[in-house]
Amino acid sequence: MCFKWLAVEKGDGLIDRTLMPDSTDFKRMMSKVSIQNRIAEEIGNGHLWISVATRPPVRRFTRVQRLSCCLSLLLTTMLASAMFYEFVPGHDHNQICLRQGRLVLNLRQLVIAVESLLMVIPVNLLMVGIFSLVKSENDKRQQRYSVNTHLSIHTVTQKTQLRKGYKLVLPHLFVYLAWLLCFLSSAVSATFIIFYSLEWGKDISEQWLISIVMSTFMDIFVSEPVKIVFVALLVSYFCKSDFDEIADTPSTILNFDVSDIIAEREEIDREEEIASFPSERELRRARAYRIREMRVYRAIRKIVSYLVYLGFLTVICYGGRNQDSFSQTTSLQKTFGELSQVCDVNI
């Protein structure tokens, strides 16, 4: 195990290391980091919103399908919130609320956001499950691989087939069912949202938009992470990793031909061009350049975040002001002239 960075800008800046074999605490160490690795893997693959950009290439669930599920989830959430606001009065003066300029937050908006999210999650999970389990056209080509030509894998193949027999794989025709559900949910939700919005006034529309934003943020930062952690703990507890299966495999079935492996390794080494390691001076230059680059990126992120914060602050501070004050001041100036010259005659 290494547990050190291979990067010029992190740690001691080295990009090559010598790893010594040490198997005394290897399995115990792997059991500790298995949960963290599972959570990190599920965040990149299982989080519906983040996985649009971080989806592993080997997964059946494509980026287009993930983005379509995100759109369907957003539109169905908007429709569910609209259905709740149909039976809710526009403004309740007795309700406790937090007001910042034009932004008004109350408990009713939060309750509707939670209820809307709970209503649409089952349909979204159904579409995501079908897209994830459906058999793709490339699966047959991906199954034609060889781990090692010099490995006797008769018994290992039996174990692999037995393990893969428990995996649920749907026929490829189910992908059309998932696309149909995604299209119908998005189209019907968008149509009814237009009809509902035509009946509302300004107050209900603003409260509805705030509930949608709350639902989206809760799905991104609450429901999806909770689902990922739960699945990671469940899988890590009940399922063994690939390392455990290999480690528990008796050495008698791993019939290696050592001479053939050594000959093949020497042939590969002759064919491959061994890259020369950079000198210490080149590493220092690369480290300094990379650190300057990271500082520039950090400064750009800070500037952008400050501008966004300034925009929100401007809207909150000046968005709640009455727009008729300018017209009133202009009318008074036209009637009485300059207000600074108006004074009492007795003075």
N, C-alpha and C positions, 0 to 999 in steps of 0.2 A: 504494500500500500504506500501511496505517495502523500496525498493530502497536502500538496504544495502547488502553488501556481506555476504554470509554464507560460509566463508572459513577462515582457520587459517592463511593464508599468505596475506590476503587482509583486508584493513580497520582496525578495532579493533580486528580482530582475533576470533570473536565469531561465533559459528555454530548453535546457537539456539536463537530465538527472539520471543517476544510476540507482536502480531499484534492487534491493536485496531481498531474496526469498525469505519470508517469515510467516509460517502457517500456524503459529501457536494460538494466536487470538484472532485468526482471520474470520472464522465463522461467527464468533461473538461480536466482532466489529461489524460484520455484514448484517447481522440481525438488528443492530442498533440503527444503522443508517438505512435499512430497508424501508422503514415508514417514511423517512424524509424523502428518499428517492421516489417512493410511490406517490407522495403528495406533489412533488415537483413535476413528475410525469403527468399526473392527472390534471394539474393546472394548465399545462401546455396542450393537453388533448381533451380533457373533460369539461373545462370551463367554456361554455358556449360562446361567450363574447370574446374572450382572449384568444381562444383557439382558432378564430378566423385568421389571425396572423401567425400563430405559433403551432399550427397543426403539423404533426409529424407526417412526412410524405408517404409512409407505408400504410397509413390508415385508410379504410374504405370511405369514411365520412369526409367528403371533399369540402373545400372552402366555399364553393358556391352553395352547397347544401347547408352548411353552417350559417352562412349569411342569410339564406332564405328562411331558416328557422328563427333567426334573430328578428327578421322583419315580421314574420308571422306572430311571434311572441309580442312584439311591440304593438302591432295593430289589434290583436285580440285583447291585450291589456287596456288599450284605449277604448275599445268597445265595452268591455266589462265596466270600466269606470263611468262611461257615459250612461249605461243602464242604471247604475246606482244614482247618478245625479238627476235622472229623470224624476225620481220620487223624493227629491230633497229640495227644501225651500232655498231660494236664492241667497238670503242673508238672514242670519240669526244674531240679533244684537245682544242677547244674553250669553252667547258662547264666548269663552275665553280664547283669545287669539293673540298671536305675535305679529305685529305690524312693523315692517321696515320699508318705508316708501310705498311703492306699489306692490310689494311682496307681503302677502298676508298668509300666515300659517296657523292652522287650528287642528284640533284633534280629529275632527270629522274627515279631513283630507287624508290623514294618516291611516285611519281605519278603512276608508274606501280603497286606499292604495294597497293595503295588506289583503283585503278581501278580493280585490281584482286579481292580484298576483296569484293567490291560492286557487282561484277559479280557472286560470288559464294554464297553470303548470302541468296538469295531467295531459292535456292535448299536446302541449309542446314536448313532454317526455315521450309520448307515443311516436311523434314524428322523428325525434332524435333517435329513439330506439330502433325504429325501422331503418333509418339511414345508416346507423352504425352496424347493424347485424346483417344487412342485405349483402348477398354475395356479388362481388364485382366481376367484371369480365376479365380482369387481370389476375384473378386469384389462381387460375390454372397455371399461368406462366410462372407465378411466384412460388408455386409448390414444387416446381422442377428445379431443385437446387441440390447441391451435394456439400455436406459439411466437411468431409475429409475422405479422399479416395483411398487412403491407407488405413481407414478405421473400420473394424468389423462392427457393423451397426445393426446386426440382426435383432438382438435383444433390445437395443436402444430404440429401434424403429417400432417395435411392439409397444414399448412404454409411451413413445410419442403419439402413436395412433390412439392408444387408450386414453391418454390425456386430452388429445384433441377431440375425442368423441363426445366429450361433455360440452363443447362449445356450440352454442346455438348459432346457426347460420341460415338465414332466410333465402329463398330463391330470388333470382335477379328481378323477377316480375314485381316483387313487393316495392321496388323503388318507384314504380309508377303510382302505386297507392300512396306512398309518402308524398310524392310531388302533387298528387291530386288533393290530399289533405292540406298541404301547405298553400296551394293556390286558392282553394275554396275558403279557407280561414282568412287569408289576406284579403281576397276580393270582397267577401261578405262583410268583413269587419270595416273595410274602408268605405263601403257603400252606406252602411248604417251609421257610421260616424258622421258622414256628411249630412244625413237626415237629422240626426240628433243635434248637431251644431247649429242648424238653421232655427231651432226652437229656443235656443238659450240667449240669455243676455250677457252683458259684460262680466258680471260677478261670477256666474256659474262657469263661464268659459275659463276664467283665470283660475278658479279653484280646480277645475277639471285638469288643466295643464299642469298644475302643481302636483296633483295626485299621480299623474302619469310619470312625472320626473321622479317622484318618490318611489313608485313601483319599479322603475328601471334601475335606480340606484340600489334598491334592496335586492333585486335579482342579481345584479353584478357583484355586489359586495357582501351579501348575506346568504342568500339561498344557494347560489352556485358554490361559494367556498365551503359552506356547511355540507353540501352534497359531496364535494370532493374529499373532504377530511373523513367523512363517514365511510365512503367507498374505499378509501386508502386503508383505513384501520381494519375494515372488514376483510378486504382482500389480503392484507398482510397477516392477518390472524388465521384465516382459514386456508389460504393458498400458499404453497411453497414457491419460492422463486426458482428460476432456472439454475442458479448456482447451487441451491440446496439439492436439486434433483441430480445435477452432475456430481456433486460431492458425495451423495449417498449411493451413487451407482457403484457396484462392486468393480474392482479393478480387473477381474477376470474377463468381463465382457468387453473391456476396452483393449482390444488386441492390436496394439500398435506395432508396426514394423519399423523399428528404430532406424535401421540402415537406410530404408527407403525415404524416411522423413529427413534424415540428414542429407542425403543426396539431393533431394528436392530443394532443401533450404540452400544448399551451396549453389545450385543452378539458378535459383531466384536471385541470390546475392550477386552472382556474376552478371545477370541481365540488368539488374537495377543499378542506377547511378547513385552512389552514395554522396549526399550533399555535404559539403564542408561546413562546419560550425563557424559562425561569425566570431571575430576576435572580441576581446574585452572592450576595446575602443569603440568598435561598431555597436556593441550592446549599449554602451553608455550614450552614444548618440541617439540610438533608437529609443532608449528610455526617456531621454530629455525631450525628443520630438513628440513622443506619445503623451507625455505628461502635459506639454504645452497644448496639444490637441484636445485633451480631456478638459483642460481649464477653459479653453475657448467654448467647447460645447456646454460646459457648466454655466458659463456666463450668458450664453445665448438662451439657455433654459430659464435662467433667473430673469432675464429681461422680458421674455415672453410671459412668464408667470406674473411678473409685476404689471405688465400691460393688461393682462386679463383681469387681475385683481383691481386695477384702476378702473377698468370698464364696468365691472360689477359695482364698485363703490360709487361711481358716477350715477349709475342707474338707480341705486338705492337712495342716494342723497337727493337727487334732483327729479327722480321719476314721480314722486308723490306730490310735487308742487302743482298748484292750480295753473292751468294754461291760460286762464282768462285774466290773470294779473297784468300781463303786458298790454292787453287790449284796454283794460281799465285805466292804466297809467297813461296810455296814449290819448284816450278820450279826455281825461282831465287836463292834459297839457294843451290839447286843442281848444278846450273851453276856457281855461283860466290862464293860459300862457305857461311860462316857465314857473314851476312850483317853487323854485328857490328864491324867486323875486316876490312872492306873495308874502305880505307882512301886515301887521296891524297899523292902521293910520295913526292911532293915538301915540304909538311909539315914535 
